[in-house]
Amino acid sequence: MATGRKTGGRAKGTPNKSTKEIREQLENLFTPEYFTSLPMRLAEGKLAPQIEAKLLAYRFGEPKQQMELSGHVTMPNIVLKEYAGRD
């Protein structure tokens, strides 16, 4: 692979064919009527909980997720050997 320059495949900015097809299908699914009825469906509790949670996350932000780690972390010998010669 050439470093720093594109040597094949799609031209820069050309969308992936499957991405284009998916976006076209979503345009058919999410019509103006869908968005017009969204507040009513939300108020009536007719939205899937996952969709409601995502809307709330868009409005208020994702809650911070905390992770606790304990113990001793070491680099496996295989990783150390691989990077030992790179200076």
Secondary structure, DSSP 8 states (H G I E B T S, - for coil): --TTS--SSS-TT---HHHHHHHHHHHHHS-HHHHHHHHHHHHTT-S-HHHHHHHHHHHH----------S-----HHHHHHHHT--
